[in-house]
Every structure is written in C-alpha cells, then in structure tokens.
Amino acid sequence: MTVVDPFESDPDEYDAWFDANADAYRAERVALERALPADYRRSRTVEIGAGTGRFAEPLGISLGVDPARSALVRARERDIESVQGVAESLPVADDAVDLALFVTVFAFVDDLEATLAETRRVLAEDGALVVAVLDRSSPVGRVYQEQKDENPFYADATFLTAAEARSALEDAGFTIERRLQTVFDDPSAVEEPDVREGHGDGLFAVTRARPDR
C-alpha cells in the first residue's frame, strides 16, 4: 500500500470524516458486523490497512497493519496493537490469523493479486476474509469516481466495482459466502442503517469469503 499521503500527513482530517458523517459510519459498521463470522471476537484477527483504527476499535479487531506511521499512532490510542507494513508483504506469520479485514483498502494497494496471496498465507485453514469496497458502479460510487480528484484522500485511489472485487477474490482462490451493501445516498444524508443483501446499489459493498483449501 504505497498510497500513504495524506493518511500519513493528516490523520486528523481523515478521522474527522467519520465524525461529520456519523450515521453513514454507523451503517458501515453494521454491515461489517453482519458479515463477520459469529465467533470472530474469540479469534485471532487483523485489519489490513487499519489506518487510525476507526473500524478495528468498535469491531474488536486485535491487530492493525498500515503503512502510515502517524495513522497507527491514533490506532494505538484506541488500544489497537499496530504494526507498520504493507498489504503485499504482511508482517504476519503463516496461518497466524482466523480473520482478515480490509475496509476500502483495495483501492489503494499496488498489487491486488499479491495482496490476496499474502492474505491467504496468513489466514488459518478455516479462516475468513471480510472485504469492503466503495463500489464504483453504485449510484453514489459513480459520483465518488467523478469527484475523486477533488478529495485528497481519494485522488490516487483506484475504485473497484463490487463485481471486480468478487472476481479478484475468486481468482485468488476464495469462495464467496455473503454479500451485503449499505450507504445508498450521499453519506451526509444517511439517517438510519439500511443494510441489504447483494451488491450494486450501495456505495459500501461488503463481501465475506473463505480460502479454498
């Protein structure tokens, strides 16, 4: 994950989005909670691209990996064990985790194939992978794509469609178990969590998968 700035230079501004869009953030957390395995809190867990820990903390993820050192300082303040590293070369042992979580990180990795190969390496035999992407094909996603150059956090992002993310997972040897979506309007207009099955309409598209063995 070489797209580090401005996550490195301005983690406070990154964090401020979640405060300004609290209802959309809550909807995203609800979607992730529904996708996570029922017993995951008793498991060895890692969020790859954890940033400041805005998802790892409420979801109870124990380890965060991110290339942005200043973001990890914020994550440690949220009691997340944090390690600096990139998704394509994870500082995690083989078969060491039961759950790996990515939240919108696929848009920033240099090599998605290598990222997923590393994820398979660190996952235990019966481990789970939960991925959230900002779906470029959704109505709000199309707006994000059109306006991304105006946002310092998204200017260098390569947004995927949910279908592209699913194909990448399957090509990497993962079996899809569940698909959920939320944020059907501009995040600032979200009032209550609305989480639906499937993909295509919601900006925030979540997939749970497991590695083929």
Secondary structure as UniProt FT lines:
FT   TURN            5..9
FT   HELIX           11..20
FT   HELIX           22..35
FT   TURN            38..39
FT   HELIX           40..42
FT   STRAND          45..48
FT   TURN            51..52
FT   TURN            54..55
FT   HELIX           56..59
FT   STRAND          63..66
FT   HELIX           69..77
FT   TURN            78..79
FT   STRAND          81..84
FT   TURN            87..88
FT   TURN            94..95
FT   STRAND          97..103
FT   HELIX           105..107
FT   HELIX           112..122
FT   STRAND          123..134
FT   TURN            136..137
FT   HELIX           139..147
FT   HELIX           148..150
FT   TURN            152..156
FT   HELIX           162..171
FT   TURN            172..173
FT   STRAND          174..182
FT   HELIX           187..189
FT   STRAND          196..197
FT   STRAND          204..211
//
